Amino acid sequence: MEYGSIEREIYVDASPDVVFEVVSKPEHINEWWSDDSSFEVKPGAVGELVWGARVDVEAMLVVEVDPPRLFSFRWCYPDSTVADDAKSLLVTFELTPVGAGTRIRLTESGWRERGWEAARLEEMYREHVIGWDTFVPRLGEYIAELVSTR
């Protein structure tokens, strides 16, 4: 199996401005993905994504911020050492206006660059596929709920 990238795409009935906020701001990310997160929405900002009662804490680095078109960050660093290099995974949200809504394209790349042994690479890739298969639909549901209350 190729472990080049994980790609998911959904359409939501919300403007790119709204979607950009939801994929880039901690207060929204905490509603559809992580249990807690803290970072500034600016390139070079270091922060963290937290699940459970700090059971799983992942350091992250904001890479690109281009509202309302693109938001990307790196995470899953070896030894939790934050650096903008190829030994981490890169998550990119590309937002494209389509009619009255937005197409969200999520890409997570950097798998081969991690240098994991084959079994570890396969395990982590599979975990992230399952994760994004859960959280991307949850993202869509959260956006639908958010726009219905505005």
FENUR-V11388 format. One record per residue. N is the residue number from 1. RES is the residue in three letters. SS is DSSP state (a for helix, b for strand, c for the rest). Layout:
BEGIN
N:RES:SS / N:RES:SS
END
This chain:
BEGIN
1:MET:c / 2:GLU:c / 3:TYR:c / 4:GLY:c / 5:SER:b / 6:ILE:b / 7:GLU:b / 8:ARG:b / 9:GLU:b / 10:ILE:b / 11:TYR:b / 12:VAL:b / 13:ASP:c / 14:ALA:c / 15:SER:c / 16:PRO:a / 17:ASP:a / 18:VAL:a / 19:VAL:a / 20:PHE:a / 21:GLU:a / 22:VAL:a / 23:VAL:a / 24:SER:a / 25:LYS:c / 26:PRO:a / 27:GLU:a / 28:HIS:a / 29:ILE:a / 30:ASN:a / 31:GLU:a / 32:TRP:a / 33:TRP:c / 34:SER:c / 35:ASP:c / 36:ASP:b / 37:SER:b / 38:SER:b / 39:PHE:c / 40:GLU:c / 41:VAL:c / 42:LYS:c / 43:PRO:c / 44:GLY:c / 45:ALA:c / 46:VAL:b / 47:GLY:b / 48:GLU:b / 49:LEU:b / 50:VAL:b / 51:TRP:b / 52:GLY:c / 53:ALA:c / 54:ARG:c / 55:VAL:c / 56:ASP:b / 57:VAL:b / 58:GLU:b / 59:ALA:b / 60:MET:b / 61:LEU:b / 62:VAL:b / 63:VAL:b / 64:GLU:b / 65:VAL:b / 66:ASP:b / 67:PRO:c / 68:PRO:c / 69:ARG:c / 70:LEU:b / 71:PHE:b / 72:SER:b / 73:PHE:b / 74:ARG:b / 75:TRP:b / 76:CYS:c / 77:TYR:c / 78:PRO:a / 79:ASP:a / 80:SER:a / 81:THR:c / 82:VAL:c / 83:ALA:c / 84:ASP:c / 85:ASP:c / 86:ALA:c / 87:LYS:c / 88:SER:c / 89:LEU:b / 90:LEU:b / 91:VAL:b / 92:THR:b / 93:PHE:b / 94:GLU:b / 95:LEU:b / 96:THR:b / 97:PRO:b / 98:VAL:b / 99:GLY:c / 100:ALA:c / 101:GLY:b / 102:THR:b / 103:ARG:b / 104:ILE:b / 105:ARG:b / 106:LEU:b / 107:THR:b / 108:GLU:b / 109:SER:b / 110:GLY:c / 111:TRP:c / 112:ARG:a / 113:GLU:a / 114:ARG:a / 115:GLY:c / 116:TRP:c / 117:GLU:c / 118:ALA:a / 119:ALA:a / 120:ARG:a / 121:LEU:a / 122:GLU:a / 123:GLU:a / 124:MET:a / 125:TYR:a / 126:ARG:a / 127:GLU:a / 128:HIS:a / 129:VAL:a / 130:ILE:a / 131:GLY:a / 132:TRP:a / 133:ASP:a / 134:THR:a / 135:PHE:a / 136:VAL:a / 137:PRO:a / 138:ARG:a / 139:LEU:a / 140:GLY:a / 141:GLU:a / 142:TYR:a / 143:ILE:a / 144:ALA:a / 145:GLU:a / 146:LEU:a / 147:VAL:a / 148:SER:a / 149:THR:c / 150:ARG:c
END
